[in-house]
């Protein structure tokens, strides 16, 4: 059984002209172009794989960060509940909250703003 797909006899092969230099140079260009294309496709697949790997690692890192932040939120929420409870138990007993605030002149009367605070001999003239 012949390997050729056309039904012509073997005499048709002898009728084709011998390959010219132009044909062989065209064939060579096709081979080179196919090789370049194969290498470019290989590089493209490698870049896609590397990008997917990078995205996967980044995704795992973000998942870890998210879990850590959720733990921190839970801890802070518990801490807030604790302090809120302490505050609510303290409020009825707090004398500061139940008494009216003192007038401003009482707050500032004990302070003397014009006295020098540095008594070291080095700083005296």
DAQUITA-V691464 format. One record per pair of residues at least 4 apart in sequence whose C-alpha atoms are under 6 Angstrom apart, sorted by the first residue. I is the first residue (numbers start at 0). J is the second residue. If there is no record, write none. Layout:
# DAQUITA-V691464
i:I j:J
i:I j:J
This chain:
# DAQUITA-V691464
i:28 j:32
i:33 j:37
i:54 j:58
i:61 j:65
i:72 j:76
i:79 j:83
i:94 j:98
i:104 j:108
